Amino acid sequence: MSDPTPEPSLEAEGQNASQTPPPVDQEAIFKAISGIDVNTIDADIESAFGSRMAELDKMLAGLDDLVDEIEKNIQKLDQPKPDSPQ
């Protein structure tokens, strides 16, 4: 019994080889489809991250001030009053 699948000719293989698509630049495709540059997105993310970190730094500084104030108040409460008997 013979194989029903025909063997490809060398001419057909040569034609297929010349039709190989070039490598795909995914960033270029994304930019063409969306109109947005990946570098612009990265810059926006960095800017937002920097802004949030600045807010967090301010909040932490405020928290440190609050902790210092509470510690001072605790120290005042721990000291004996001058007119109370010991």
HUUR-V862913 format. One record per pair of residues at least 6 apart in sequence whose C-alpha atoms are under 6 Angstrom apart, sorted by the first residue. I is the first residue (numbers start at 1). J is the second residue. D is the distance in whole Angstrom. If there is no record, write none. Layout:
i,j,d
I,J,D
I,J,D
This chain:
i,j,d
31,37,5
